[in-house]
Amino acid sequence: MGKYLDDLWNDLEKTWDLAMEINDLPEADRSDVAAAWEKFKGSDLVDAARTETESGETKPPVKVFCTNIYGIQYNSETKYWIPFRHGDIDLAKFTED
Protein backbone atom coordinates (compact mmCIF):
# COMPACT_ATOMS: atom_id res chain seq x y z
CA MET A 1 0.00 0.00 0.00
CA GLY A 2 1.06 3.57 -0.56
CA LYS A 3 1.62 6.17 2.13
CA TYR A 4 -1.69 7.94 1.51
CA LEU A 5 -3.69 4.73 1.91
CA ASP A 6 -1.61 3.74 4.92
CA ASP A 7 -2.37 7.11 6.52
CA LEU A 8 -6.10 6.71 5.84
CA TRP A 9 -6.03 3.23 7.32
CA ASN A 10 -4.13 4.42 10.42
CA ASP A 11 -6.65 7.21 10.96
CA LEU A 12 -9.51 4.73 10.67
CA GLU A 13 -7.84 2.39 13.16
CA LYS A 14 -7.44 5.26 15.65
CA THR A 15 -11.12 6.07 15.22
CA TRP A 16 -12.10 2.41 15.73
CA ASP A 17 -9.94 2.29 18.86
CA LEU A 18 -11.78 5.31 20.23
CA ALA A 19 -15.15 3.67 19.52
CA MET A 20 -14.01 0.43 21.15
CA GLU A 21 -13.27 2.24 24.41
CA ILE A 22 -17.05 2.45 24.78
CA ASN A 23 -18.12 -0.58 22.72
CA ASP A 24 -16.19 -2.92 25.03
CA LEU A 25 -18.46 -1.88 27.91
CA PRO A 26 -21.69 -3.72 28.79
CA GLU A 27 -24.70 -2.63 26.70
CA ALA A 28 -26.21 -0.46 29.43
CA ASP A 29 -22.96 1.49 29.74
CA ARG A 30 -22.25 1.87 26.01
CA SER A 31 -25.86 2.98 25.48
CA ASP A 32 -25.33 5.92 27.84
CA VAL A 33 -24.66 8.52 25.15
CA ALA A 34 -24.07 11.32 27.67
CA ALA A 35 -21.38 9.34 29.51
CA ALA A 36 -19.81 8.31 26.19
CA TRP A 37 -19.68 11.94 25.05
CA GLU A 38 -17.96 12.94 28.29
CA LYS A 39 -15.29 10.33 27.62
CA PHE A 40 -14.98 11.10 23.90
CA LYS A 41 -14.63 14.86 24.25
CA GLY A 42 -11.54 14.42 26.41
CA SER A 43 -9.70 12.69 23.57
CA ASP A 44 -7.14 14.57 21.46
CA LEU A 45 -8.63 12.78 18.45
CA VAL A 46 -12.06 14.38 18.90
CA ASP A 47 -13.01 17.75 17.46
CA ALA A 48 -15.31 18.72 20.33
CA ALA A 49 -16.16 22.18 18.97
CA ARG A 50 -17.24 20.82 15.59
CA THR A 51 -19.15 17.97 17.21
CA GLU A 52 -21.13 20.37 19.40
CA THR A 53 -21.78 22.73 16.48
CA GLU A 54 -22.86 19.94 14.11
CA SER A 55 -25.12 18.31 16.71
CA GLY A 56 -27.29 21.40 16.92
CA GLU A 57 -30.04 20.75 19.40
CA THR A 58 -29.25 17.05 19.76
CA LYS A 59 -27.70 16.84 23.21
CA PRO A 60 -25.67 14.84 23.93
CA PRO A 61 -24.34 14.38 20.41
CA VAL A 62 -24.81 10.98 18.80
CA LYS A 63 -22.35 11.82 16.02
CA VAL A 64 -18.78 12.62 17.11
CA PHE A 65 -16.37 14.24 14.63
CA CYS A 66 -12.68 13.43 14.86
CA THR A 67 -9.84 15.69 13.76
CA ASN A 68 -9.13 13.29 10.89
CA ILE A 69 -11.66 12.51 8.12
CA TYR A 70 -13.54 10.03 10.30
CA GLY A 71 -15.91 10.16 13.20
CA ILE A 72 -18.07 7.82 15.25
CA GLN A 73 -21.80 7.72 15.63
CA TYR A 74 -24.15 5.88 17.93
CA ASN A 75 -26.39 3.28 16.29
CA SER A 76 -29.51 2.99 18.44
CA GLU A 77 -30.49 -0.33 16.85
CA THR A 78 -27.24 -2.17 17.55
CA LYS A 79 -26.30 -0.13 20.63
CA TYR A 80 -22.75 0.31 19.30
CA TRP A 81 -20.62 3.26 18.24
CA ILE A 82 -19.52 2.90 14.61
CA PRO A 83 -17.14 4.91 12.42
CA PHE A 84 -18.26 7.12 9.57
CA ARG A 85 -16.30 9.25 7.10
CA HIS A 86 -16.95 12.99 7.02
CA GLY A 87 -13.98 14.13 4.97
CA ASP A 88 -13.05 13.74 1.35
CA ILE A 89 -10.71 11.11 -0.03
CA ASP A 90 -8.32 12.29 -2.74
CA LEU A 91 -8.46 9.50 -5.33
CA ALA A 92 -5.56 11.02 -7.27
CA LYS A 93 -3.25 10.39 -4.31
CA PHE A 94 -3.75 6.64 -4.64
CA THR A 95 -1.66 6.71 -7.83
CA GLU A 96 1.08 8.99 -6.45
CA ASP A 97 2.62 6.47 -4.06
Backbone hydrogen bonds, N-H to C=O, Kabsch-Sander energy under -0.5 kcal/mol:
donor,donor_aa,acceptor,acceptor_aa,energy
6,D,2,G,-2.6
7,D,3,K,-2.8
8,L,4,Y,-2.2
9,W,5,L,-2.7
10,N,6,D,-2.7
11,D,7,D,-2.3
12,L,8,L,-2.3
13,E,9,W,-2.5
14,K,10,N,-2.2
15,T,11,D,-2.0
16,W,12,L,-2.7
17,D,13,E,-2.7
18,L,14,K,-1.9
19,A,15,T,-2.2
20,M,16,W,-2.7
21,E,17,D,-1.0
21,E,18,L,-0.7
22,I,18,L,-0.6
22,I,19,A,-1.3
23,N,19,A,-2.7
24,D,20,M,-1.8
25,L,22,I,-2.0
29,D,26,P,-0.8
30,R,26,P,-2.4
31,S,27,E,-1.8
32,D,29,D,-1.1
33,V,31,S,-1.5
36,A,32,D,-2.4
37,W,33,V,-2.7
38,E,34,A,-1.9
39,K,35,A,-1.8
40,F,36,A,-3.2
41,K,37,W,-2.9
42,G,39,K,-0.9
43,S,40,F,-2.3
46,V,43,S,-1.0
47,D,65,F,-2.8
48,A,46,V,-1.2
51,T,47,D,-2.5
52,E,48,A,-2.6
53,T,49,A,-2.2
54,E,50,R,-3.3
55,S,51,T,-1.9
56,G,52,E,-0.6
56,G,53,T,-0.9
58,T,55,S,-2.6
59,K,57,E,-1.0
64,V,72,I,-3.8
65,F,63,K,-0.5
66,C,70,Y,-1.9
67,T,45,L,-2.8
71,G,84,F,-2.2
72,I,64,V,-2.3
73,Q,82,I,-2.8
74,Y,62,V,-3.0
75,N,80,Y,-2.8
76,S,74,Y,-0.7
79,K,75,N,-2.3
80,Y,75,N,-0.8
82,I,73,Q,-2.9
84,F,71,G,-2.3
86,H,69,I,-2.9
87,G,69,I,-1.8
91,L,89,I,-1.1
93,K,90,D,-1.2
94,F,91,L,-1.1
95,T,92,A,-1.1
96,E,93,K,-0.6
97,D,93,K,-0.8
